[in-house]
Amino acid sequence: MPDTALNLLSRVTCPHCWKHFAPEEFLWVASHPDLTGDARLGPEKARRFLPSRFTATGEAIDARNQPCHELACPHCHLGVPRAFLEIDPIFMSILGTPGCGKSFFLAAATWQLRQLLPNCFKIACSDVDPAANRTLAEYEESLFLNPEPDRLIPLADLIRKTELQGELYDSVSYGEHAINYPRPFMFALRPLTDHPNGESVRRLARALCLYDNAGEHFLAGADSPSNPVTQHLTRSACLLFMFDPTQDQRFRQMLMKENPTAAALIAGRNNRQETVLTEAATRIRRYTGLSATAKHDRPLIVVVTKQDIWESFLPDLDAESPFRQSKQGLSAVDLAVMQKRSAAVRSLLLRVTPEIVAAAESLSDKVVFVGVSALGVAPEKIAPTASEWIEPNRAELPAVRPSTINPRNVALPFLYGLTLSMPGLVPLMRKKPGSDSISSPS
């Protein structure tokens, strides 16, 4: 018979407000359509309540005798998937300046992870809540399942810019004060039976929570008690900082000599990106009580985007695969290759933008540098044709044909982050005399 027993956690963590509470404190969401009006979420939302009656199968019964199926946090009243009753969350924060490509990177990475994790690493990867991941699923479909794969489409039409407010945020009222919380994308990660630790599903299963904040939220002064949308930084097991070389004037000057066409296409945006890291460090120290000289104990992965444009500066960067495969077909992350790649990217940044390296290594004592390309191909300018009318002010926008999109290394930061923060889940490559051995420490 199937295993139907619940293995409840002693404390549950809300993925929205990050408060901890006991499972019996969960609120339930009323099912009857007449039971609307919630003190935290407003008059149009279904009422939240602490039940006193249950069905024989353990479902709460609302005031109109309807069985209920959805749970909510007792603090913020936002919905919490049932998986959080049994699976601990693992948070990963993605930060960077406006326009650095966070949403493109996230969509490409989750698309690759859905395929790589089960096929190569023997880890099931599924949506904890498909409704919560709807926006990200739309991003993935726009890039990889586009109905017009051969049409040149502006990047701004493929994935719209992440806004400061809207569908990726939830507003919660606490009396006279309203607080905005970021809406996470959530994935359930579970070892499959042929995983090296397949017998330890309950111990190793995690709910991976990812946040796609607008870049403006990471600028100095953007954090406030009523807008704590980046406080997930302090809860994250791993931080991913997106560095966009095309936003740096020094890199653009180098690109102009090496690749004038690409440099002309991306010219115009210039941001002091190290300020995002220093602001993140300030917030982490503020909310964790970390001293001004101490380093954060969580890994920091510096993700250098748009590798397809700058890779000529490091032509051998991808010469070795960061993955190795055993005779049984199990893949693992090769730490030696990762460290070699990291050293090469760090050397390039230290030569061109030394303040990025300094800011990163001042924040964390576990810094890794990774080059990625969410598109895998350099964008091109839109060229109107006789059969296709394009507005004049859109004629010079960077665009790409979805059929040419081929992401590179985008899943690597997450896989490597999991090896550092969740030992035993993603297999590691360990070398023994005379052979390569894959292991996964418990």
N, C-alpha and C positions, 0 to 999 in steps of 0.2 A: 504494500500500500504506500501511496505517496506520503512524504513527511509533511504534515500540516501543522506541527507544533511551532508556535512562535517563540523565537529566542529574543525576548525583549531586552533592550539596553536599559541600564539603570538610570541613565541620563540621556535625554534627547537634545540635539542642537538644532535650532531653527536656522534654515539656510538664508533667511531674509534679515532678521534682526540679530542673529547669532546669540540669542539667550539660551541658557540651559534650563531644562525642567524635567520632571519625572514623567514617564509615560501616562500615568493616571491623571495628569494635569491637562492633557490634550483637550481642546474644545472640539466639538463636532459642528458640522455645517448643516443647518436645517434643510430638508429636502422639499417640504411643502412650499408651493409657490407663494402662498400668502404670508409666509414667515420671512419677511424682508426687513431691512433696517438694522444695521449693525453699528454699535457705538464707536468702533474704531474706523470702519471702512465706508460708512455712509448709508443713506436710505435705500439705495438700489441693490445693495449686496445682501446675500442670504444671511440670516441671523446666525451668530455663533452662540453655542450654549454648552454648559457642563451637564451631561446627561445623568438621569437617575433611573432610566428604564432602558432595557436592552432586549433585542430579539434573541432567540435561541442560538443563533450563530454569532452573537456578540456585537451586532450592529446597534448603535444608539437609536432611540425612538424620539422624534421631535414632539412638540406640543400639539401637532395635528395628527399624531399617531402614524407618521410616515417613517419607515426605516431610513437611516442616513448612512452615507458611504464615504464622506470626505472629512478629513481632519484639519484642524487649524491650530496655530501657535497661540497659547494662552496670553502671550504678551502683545504681539502685533496683530493677531487675528488673521494673518495671511495663511493661505493653504500650505500644508506640509504633506508631501507624499507619504503613504504608509510605509514605504521602504525605510524611512528614517526611524521607525520603531525598532528596526533590527540591524540596520547598517550604519556604521559611523560615517559621517561625511569627511571628505578631504577637500580643502579649499585650495584653489590656485588663482592668484590674481594676475591679471594682464594689465600693465600700465604703460603709458606712453603719451607723447604729445598729440594734439589734434592732427589728423591726417596722416599718421604714421602707418596706417594699414592694419590696425588691430582687428577689425571685423573681417577683412579678407583673410588674414592669417588664421583667425579662429575658425572660420567656415572651412577653409582648406584643411586645417589640422583635424577637426572633428570628422570630416569626410574620410580622411586617411585612417584615423584611429578606429573608426567603425569597421574597416576592412583589415587593417594590420593586426589589431589586437586578437581577434579570434583565429585568423588564418595563420599568423606567424608566432604569436606569443601565447596562444591557448588561453585567452582571457575573453570572456563574454563582455560585450559592450552594448548597452541598450539605454534608451531614454527612460529615466525614472518617471518622468511625467511628460508625455508627448505634447500636451497643451503648453507647458512651460517652455518647451524647446521649439515651439512653432516658428518663431522668428529666425532662429538659427537654421532650422530645416529649410526655410524659404531661401536663406543665403546659399545653402548647399545646392538646392535645386537650381537657383539662378546661375551658379557657376558650372555645375557638372551635369545637370539634366535640363539644360536650357532648350526650349522648343525651337530656337533659331540659332543653332550651334555655329553656323558659318557666317552670321551677320556680324559686322563690326559694331560693337555695343560700347558706349561710354562707360567707364568704370563706375561713375556716379549712378548709372541706371542699373548696373548689376547688383550693387550693394549700396544702399543709401547710408549717408553719414549717421553715426550714432548721435542722437540728440541728448540735450541736457535733461529733458523730461520726456514723458510719453510712455510707449508700451514696454520699455525695458526698465521701468521704475514703478513703484507702488507708493501711493501717499496714504499714510496712516495718521489718524487724529488722536492726540492725547489731550483731551480737554480743549483748551484754546490753541494748542500748538499742533502743527502738522509736521510729520517727518517723512522724507522721501527715502525709500530703501531700493537698492538695485535688485532687479529680478535675475536670479541665477539661471544658468543653463545646467541641467543636472543629468548625469549619466551613472548607471549602475555598472560597476566593474566586479566580475566574479571569476575566479579561476575555473577553467573547464576540467573535466575528469582527467584529461591527458596532460594537464599542467603539472610541473614537478611537485607543487603543493596542492594538488587537486583535492586532497582529503581535508584541507583546512579552509573550506569555503567560508564558513561562518566567521573565522578569525580574520581572513584577508579581504573579504568583500568590502567594498567602499562605494559611497555615493560621491562621485567627483563633481564638485560645484565650481563652475567657471563664471567670471563676471566680465562683461563687456561695457565698461564705463566710457562715456564721452571723454575725449582727451582733456577737455577743459576742466574736468573734475580733479585732475591731478596738478593743476596749476596752483601756485601759492595763493592762499586766501580763499580757495573754493570750498574748503571743508568747514562745516559749522554744525552746531548741535541739531539744527533743523534739516541739515542736508548731509548726514553722515554716510554718503554713498560709497566712500572708499575705506570704511573701517574694516572691511574684510581683509585689508592688508595685514592687520595684526593677527588674524586668525589663520592666515594662509600657511600651508605647509611648504609652499614654494612660490616665489615671486618671479614673474616673467616681465622683463623690461624690454619694450620694443624700441630699438634704435634704428632710425631711418637715415641712412647716409645721404640721401638726396635732399634732406632738409638742412644739411650742413654746407656752408659756402666753400669750405676747404675741400670737401669731397667732390662737390660740383666742379670746382676748378680742375681737379684731377680727371674727372670724367670728361670734361670738355676736351682735354687733350687725347684721351683714350677712345671716347665714344661720343663725338659731338652731337649726333642725332638724338641719342638718349638723354644727354645732358640738356639739350634745348627743350625736350619734351617735359622734363620734370622741373625746370627752373621756375623760380618765383616764390617758393615757400622757404622761409628761413626761421628756425626755432632753436633756442638754447635748450637742448634736450637734457643736459645734465641737471637742470633745475628741477625736472620731474623726479629724478632720483633723490636729490637733496630734500625736496619737499616730502617724498615718501618716507625718507629716513626721519624727518622731523615728526611726522604723524605717528610713525611706529614707536619712536621714543616717547612721544607724548602719551600714547594710550597704553603702553606696556610698562612705563616707568624705567625704561632702559637709560643708562647714564649717557652723557654726551660723548664719552670716549669708547664705550662698549659697542661691539658689533652684534647685529642681529644673528641669531643662531640658525636661521632658516636659509636654504639655498636660494641664490639669486642667479637666474639665467638671463644673460644679456642676449636677446634675439636680434641679430642684425638682419634687417629685412632687405628685400629686393636684390638678392644675391645675383640674379641673372644680369643686373646692370653693372655691378662692381666686381664680379668674380675674376675678371682679368688681372686684378691686383694680386690674387692668390690662386693662380691657375691649377695648382695641385691640391686644393682644399678637399675636393670630393674624390680624390684618387683611391682612397680606401673606404669600403663600406663600414658604417658604424654598427652594423648588425652582423652576427655570425650565426650559422645554422648547424645544429647537431645532426648526427646520422638519423635521428628519429624525427627530423623535420622541425624541431623547436628552435626558434630564433631567440637571440639574446643580445643585449646591448654590450658592445665591446668598449670597456672603459678606457683602454689604452688608446684606441682610435679617437674617442671623444676628447680625451685630454690633449692629444696631438692637434686635433682641429681647433680646440679652444685656444691653445697657445698661439696658433697661427693667426686667428682672428684677433686675439688680444694684441698681438704684435702690430697688426695693421692699425687698430684703433689707437694704440699708444703712440704711434708715429703721426697720425693725422688728428685725432681728437683725444689727447691724453686726459682731458678733464672727465670724459666718460668713464675711462678705466679707474681713475682716482675716485670718482663718486661711487661707483659700483663696489670697489674694494674697501671703501670706507663704511659702507652699509652692512656688508655681509662678509664672513670669512669663508664662504663657500660659493665662489663666483665661477660661472662657466659661460663661455662665449660661443654662440652657435649662429652660423649663417643659414638663412632660409630664403625661399622664394615662394610666395603664396600662389603666384601665377605661373612661374616657370618660364615665362616669356616676357620680353619687354613690350610694353604697350606701344601702340602706334597712333598717329593722329588720324582723326576722322577726315576722310576725303569724300565730299558729297559727289554722288553720281547722277547721271541724267534720270535714272529710275528711282532715286531716293532723295527726297527733299529733307534737308536738315536746317534747323534754325541757324542763322549766321553766328550768333554768339556761342553756339555749341560746336562750330566747325573745327576748333583747335583743341577740343578736349581729348585727353588720352583715352584710348579705347582698345578693346581686345576682342578676338573671336573666341567664344566659349570652347569651340572644338580644339583650340590650340593650348588651352590651359593645362598645365602639367606640373603641379606643385612639387617642390623639392625640399626635403628635410623638415617639413612643417610639423610632422608628428614627433620629431626627435626631441624638442624641448620638453614635451609632456612625458614622453617615455623616460627620458633621463631624469626628469624631476621626480617621477615615481620611483625610480631606482634609489634615489637619494632619500626620499621622504617616506617611502613605504616598502622597506626591504621584504622580500619574499613574494611580491606580486609580479613584478617584471623581472624575468630571469637576467642574470648577469653573465658575462663571459669571464671565466677564470682560467688562467693557463697553468697547466701542470707540466712537468718535464716530459717532453716527447709528444704531447697532445694538447689539444684545446678542449677544455671541459666547461660545460654550461652548468651553473648552479644557481640556486636562489635561496639566499640565507633566510632563516626563519627569525 
